[in-house]
């Protein structure tokens, strides 16, 4: 990717030639993002994921107890749903979601998540403004809670043959073992919109599919 920039040449003459983006912000020049593992097959916490593609965020999104069963929630009218939401929604944690740039680029072109795909769920406690804050109301991401990682890699070294694996990193933990399939994989397989990914919750992932359908 190139950007037009006006820079001074060696003779002090202004140039409008396109200039390369820094490697850190150019998916074509940056080092490929691949999952790293320990000798025991545990996933290492990905570094610098905050520089990846920001998929979106949610607040307090939790699974229903019957999520692993084929029991759809009771349908409500839009008016009743709004009343119920206003009455029952509680403040939860901030969930910020990132995807590695190479996987996102492939997904936008093909509608499929390649191997490897890494999705990061970065979780923060919702906090109100402290006494010295200029804001009068609202919440912000405060204390860091944990990081959850989903990895699509059918050749991961822990011996499992499923393509997706799920990991949890509490604060200070840098490696993690994958959860058993029944803990995460099976639920994602049944209820996620596309390839074990909750694309239904994030406009950044929904839009490429909507655009492809219009073509």
RAZI-V314797 format. One record per pair of residues at least 24 apart in sequence whose C-alpha atoms are under 6 Angstrom apart, sorted by sequence separation. I is the first residue (numbers start at 1). J is the second residue. D is the distance in Angstrom with one decimal. If there is no record, write none. Layout:
I|J|D + I|J|D
This chain:
97|121|4.7 + 123|147|6.0 + 146|170|4.5 + 96|121|5.7 + 122|147|4.7 + 146|171|5.6 + 96|122|5.0 + 121|147|5.7 + 95|122|5.7 + 121|148|4.9 + 95|123|4.7 + 120|148|6.0 + 94|123|5.7 + 120|149|4.7 + 94|124|5.0 + 119|149|5.7 + 93|124|5.6 + 119|150|5.1 + 60|92|3.6 + 93|125|4.7 + 118|150|5.8 + 59|92|5.6 + 60|93|4.9 + 93|126|5.3 + 118|151|4.7 + 59|93|5.5 + 117|151|5.7 + 59|94|4.7 + 117|152|5.0 + 59|95|6.0 + 116|152|5.2 + 58|95|5.2 + 115|152|5.6 + 116|153|5.3 + 57|95|5.3 + 115|153|5.5 + 57|96|4.5 + 57|97|5.9 + 56|97|5.5 + 55|97|5.3 + 55|98|5.2 + 54|98|4.6 + 53|98|5.5 + 53|99|5.4 + 52|99|6.0 + 52|100|5.3 + 53|101|5.7 + 52|101|5.7 + 108|208|5.4 + 41|157|5.0 + 41|158|4.5 + 68|187|5.1 + 45|174|5.1 + 44|174|5.8 + 45|175|5.8 + 44|175|4.5 + 43|175|5.4 + 42|175|5.9 + 43|176|5.4 + 42|176|5.2 + 42|177|4.7 + 56|202|5.8 + 55|204|5.6
